[in-house]
Amino acid sequence: MSLALITLFTFSKIAFNEYEDNKNRYRLAAMAGLILLSTSCVNKFLPEDLDSFDQDAGFTQLVYKPKLGRTTVYTDNYNTANSTLPLTFEITSITNKDGSPAPELTQSFR
């Protein structure tokens, strides 16, 4: 916005001090007004930032075999494709092999 005001001030100074012809004054004033109008309304027409999840996104490894007593870190395990970042994951509906709930996996160990 300040750039538009500086431009408007510069055009008005040129129009009223250096040019004696009314035609040039109106032309420069109209051009300065258009610049001011065009720079102040730009954000109205931009779309909102929306999150997107690409259908091609997925895990590169589907079977995990951790070693008991060791910290296992998997790097580059997820391909985001063209999804927006950052992605957040949550593990829901944790069940045992037979389908019964497994609350022992959600409780913290002490």
N, C-alpha and C positions, 0 to 999 in steps of 0.2 A: 504494500500500500504506500509506503514512503517513496518508493521509486516512481510510482505514478504521480505523486504530489510534486516531486522534484521535476519530473518531465513536464507537468502542467505549468509549473512556475517558469521553467526555461522557455517553453513555447509562448507563454503570455508575455514574458519580458521581450522576446524577439519580436512578437507581433506588435506590441504597443510602442516600442522604442525605435526600432530600426526601419520598419516598413510604414510608409505613410498611406498606402493604398488600403481602403476598407476591405477590398476583396481578399487581400492576403491576410488581414486580421481575422476575418471570419473563417477563412480556410484553416488557419493555424489553430484558432480556438476550437473549431469542430474536430480537428485531428487530435488535439489534446484531450477533449472530452471523450472521444472514442477510445483513446488509450486508457484513460481513467476508468471508463465503464468496462472495458474488456479485462482489465487486470483485477477489478474488484469482484467480478462474478464468476471467476473460474472454478472455485471450489464447490459451487452449487451443482455443477454438472458432472462432477466426478462420482463414480459409483462407490458405495460403501465397501470397506474391506471385508470380504467374505472368505471363510475357510473352505477349502476344497479338499476332497479325498479322492485321489486317482484310483481308478479301478485296477490299474496294473500294479499298484503297491502291494507288497507282500513280504513274507519272511523268506530268506534264502535257505534256512535250515529248519526242518519241521520236527526232527527227533533230537531230543536233548539227553545227553548221558553225563550227568555231573558225577564227579568222584566224591565219595563221602569223606568229609574232613578237609576238603580243599575248596578254595574259592575259584569258581569257574566264571570267566568273563568272556562273553561272546561279542566280538567286534564286527561291524558291518554285517549284522545279521538281518537287517531290515532294509529293503529297497523302497524309498519313499516315492519314486517315479516323479510325478509333477504335483505332488501334494504340497499344501502350504505347511511351513514349519513354524514353530515347533509342534510336533505331534505328542499327545499324551496318551498313555495306555493304562488300562485298568483291568485287572483280572477279576472277573465276576463268575458267579455260579461254580464255585470250586466243589467238585464232587469226587467221590471214590470211584473205583472201577465199576462197582455195581450200581452207581447212580445215586447213592445216599450222600447227604451233605458231609463235607469234611471240614468241620470247624477247627480241627487241630492245625490246619495249614494257615489259618488266618490269625491264630493267637501268637503273641510274642513269647519267646522263651526267656526264662529268668533263672 
